[in-house]
Amino acid sequence: MKKKIFEFLTSVWDAAEYRLRLLCGKPSPMKRFIVVLILGGALSLFFIYTLVSSIYNIGVQDAKKEFMELQHIEGVKLQSENESINILNQKENEYE
């Protein structure tokens, strides 16, 4: 089974390579060098962009987490002594 799959993939690769050579012809060494430089430069730029973008996104996510955790402290409402005594007196009056 593995042998049949390998033979099939090899035949597909050979057919694709043959058709590509028919379309493009045999490139000169200088054309090959230029193509390799262009592809290498494009892949290098893509890698650098991906790296910088990932580092930036990590920093943005960390900053969002820090700001989401910070909250304003609400003031505590304190009752004055008179109010608490008045409340107790009102409860005593209700029971009587």
Buried (B, 14 or more C-beta within 10 A) or exposed (E): EEEEEEEEEEEEEEEEEEEEEEEEEEEEEEEEEEEEEEEEEEEEEEEEEEEEEEEEEEEEEEEEEEEEEEEEEEEEEEEEEEEEEEEEEEEEEEEE
